[in-house]
Amino acid sequence: MLRGLGASADQRGAGPAARRAIDLARQSIRQGRPAPSFDQIVDATKKIVDQESETLLRPVINATGVLIHTNLGRSPLGRRQLDAVVEIAGSYSNLEYDVEEGRRSSRYDHAAKLLTALTGAEAALVTNNNAAAVLVTLVALCAEKEVLISRGELVEIGGEFRIPDVMALSGSRLVEVGTTNRTRLADYRSKVTDATAAILKVHPSNYRVVGFTASVPARKLGELARSTGIPFIHDVGSGFMSAPAGASWAREEPLVDVALSDGADIVTFSGDKLLGGPQAGIILGRGPLVEKIARHPLLRAVRVDKMTLAALEETLRAHMEDRLTDLPLWSMALAATEELEARAKHLAEALSAANKGLKAEAQPVASVTGGGSLPGEELASWAIALDHGERSAAELGRALRHAETPVIGRIADDRLLLDLRSVPPGQDPQLLALVTNALATA
Ligand SMILES: *Cc1c(COP(=O)(O)O)cnc(C)c1O
């Protein structure tokens, strides 16, 4: 039955698909329709295989211009990060083994060494993601006690992560401080009691309060924490390590080492936002507090995997050795606008020439970093604007999503924009071929 399908279709599970196609043919015959030919059944099988493989995890081309797109997997990993994953995952490793002493050690030690050297923190831990980092921190340090947080920071980040819910889950009691738009240091001070376990500051990642506003700088909270002896926990969100030249759009983002020197006792952030690494949660801070978190049984349930640790180590090394552009996220973020312009013009010309009825034009646009970092900040970028005489922008968008590797753009002013800020330059020839094929077959 698999004759005519080819080896690749066979590998992609054509057997069960062929049985489904035959079942459908039998049903159709029972209902009195003529028996399909062999070729028709082969075609039906191919269609089932294609439909099924479309829903499996696979690469897409991110032409949305959003660099840290949570739905598209946030930060892509670079060659060295991937090589590290392959090397560690494909063999046994010293994950929890001290080779020198010949005995058990901790999986957190390797990354902790790099994290403390990079940031100046006393100690470090890594979890599955930042939501887990915040949760395990609150559970270990604040359960059944009060946590002070500004009303302006009771935020929801990306759907399921709501600070009030996380606090409730941790068993700590939320004490709201100040008002939604204005919170002062005195508001915090007036809420400190014997039951206070921590002061929590959460970076309001994906929105910004504008107008008549006031918030307390982290440095002031650090001073209050020190004078009262209450730990100060700062969830900075994106893991911004250094402000590279040419990234003025990032100046509002809290830097990790500044958060620590401003007096935070614990700092948490994600591995796959501005850090440019794998999905992970990082916990940095004072030795005794990190130790307390490390001993809590919940840490076991949010344990980080060795593949993540391997990719994270390479990510941290890139930061330490000033090889930021080894990280695809930073390579794309720091690409010169003129470079994007030249690519957009070249691709637009090639697309117009290759596709009848398609008008492709290079167009200056503004992209965003996304992923809950830098709300309101824009990066200058260039896009290819697609306009088709017979097809709407939505139809073009659908056709490109059905390309062999889906191409995801965005629609503006009835045109489909393919923003090159989030497309690595090496993908240009593939992008050209995918768009051309998708428009020819759709
Ligand atoms: C993104 C974000 C989180 C959630 O991090 P994940 O790694 O997605 O779990 C929590 N807090 C802040 C401030 C964030 O920006």
The ligand as a Gaussian input file, in Angstrom:
#p B3LYP/6-31G(d) Opt

LIG

0 1
 C        8.195000      36.888000      31.753000
 C        8.086000      37.210000      33.181000
 C        7.755000      36.218000      34.104000
 C        7.467000      34.802000      33.689000
 O        8.651000      34.219000      33.236000
 P        8.659000      32.778000      32.497000
 O       10.106000      32.497000      32.266000
 O        7.870000      32.951000      31.246000
 O        8.035000      31.815000      33.433000
 C        7.675000      36.566000      35.434000
 N        7.913000      37.827000      35.832000
 C        8.255000      38.820000      34.971000
 C        8.492000      40.201000      35.491000
 C        8.353000      38.545000      33.613000
 O        8.674000      39.515000      32.752000

